[in-house]
Amino acid sequence: MSKNRINQIRKKLRLYGLLTVLLSCSLTVFNSCTEEPVGQTPTDSTPPGKIINPTVENLPGGAKISYTLPNDKDMLYVKAVYTVNGIERTDAASLYANSVQVMGFGTTDEQTVLLYCSDRSGNQSEPVEVKIHPTTPPVQLIRESLQMADDWGGIKVEWENKYNAPVAIYILATDSVGDLYTADVAYSSLTAGKYSVRGFDSIPQRFGVFVRDRYDNYSDTLFGIQKPFFEQLLDKKLFKQFELLGDNMTYLGNDYTIVKFWDDNYAADNFYHQGSQDPSMPNYVTIDLGVTAILNRYTLWERPNFYYQHFNLKHWILWGTDQLKITADPDYWLTGFKDDWTMLADCVAFQPSGGGTATPDDIAYASQGFAFAFAGDVPIRYVRIEMISTFSGNPFWDATEISFWGKILN
């Protein structure tokens, strides 16, 4: 046999092998597509039985319905269908539960709930109709507890939310022509809620407050004539750091100097951060306000990307005076000055959830800044911050912004 003939046979064998492999792969793919179905394959078309012996426990704005499941081996879940404010809603409970909860009703009127059993084949039983009588809904209970009072530059609203329902508190104010508008909205599920809205002149004016829940149920509106207390925002352009013995005058770098503490820039990357040159405790920083004033309140904003953690303040005390004692005694500036200065506020960064990783309620609360009111009418020119602790336990701290309000004397 010639050499050319041998090469031709080899080429045919290689081609035959390749075709065999391709055919084998094609058959494998074809078989996998036809023999391996995807998803739940129905096993029968027989609907399950209905729930048995439903009993009702009426709740604020809803009800808990308990029952006995039918004896069906392929039982999967129970579905509750009902209507809230014209919208059909559905809730489900697994086969491992013997109850389902329905919520969102804005009245105490009788309501109808249809309960269906569903099995693994997608079959659905005939419905069982259950009548419920919700008790007073949370929006109405919260409305009954609403209180409105005069506050510095505005009004303060307080309420109770016994069932921790997620709600929105709408605060209304009156414009220049006497029409009501939404001045602010507070979102909360806290048991005891409070919120202040500010920026109003110290004249009698009409305010209103109402409650809305996530099901679009609304309370009626509480109206009142309030007269906000007079106050002025102190001009932060006059602020400067005042060095006293024992103060930490260091900072982490040129981008984190103390002027960042009162530059009206609340960005996450714009903050004051102390340096660690003096890790002693307690840790002090003193601010010259540039004017003497009767202070009524202040707000401190912590770093927003590290709420309740890192170098953010956890516990601190504010001291104030309008007269500085001249002494080089270091012990005086560490402890003795407290006999001459006025304690303005003992401050703790309140965390609504109680601790741990910040929740949405925690973040919403902290984003408003930690606000504290001052008692008394003592003239203040110098404010000294005594750092007691940070969330990380470090002996130096950072913060985004600070503001003071009061009545300027000179």
Buried (B, 14 or more C-beta within 10 A) or exposed (E): EEEEEEEEEEEEEEEEEEEEEEEEEEEEEEEEEEEEEEEEEEEEEEBBBBBEEBEBEBBBBBBBBBBEBBEBEBBBBBBBBBBBEEEEBEBBBEBEBEEBBBBBBBEBEEBEBBBBBBBBBEBEBEBBEBEBEBBEBBBBBBBEBBEBEBBBBBBBBBBBBEBEBEBBBBBBBBEEEEEBEEBBEBEBBBEEBEBBBBEBEBEEBEBBBBBBBEBEBBBEBBEBEBEBBEBBEBEBEEBEBBEBBBBBBEBBEEEBBBEBBBBEEEEEEBBBBBBEEBEEEBBBBBBBBBBBBBBBBBBBBBBBEBBBBBBBBBBBBBBBBBEBEEEEEEEBBBEBBBEEBBEBBEBBBEBBBEEEEBBEBBEBBBEEBBBBBBEEEBBBBBBBBBBBBBBBEBBBBBBBBBBBBBBBEE
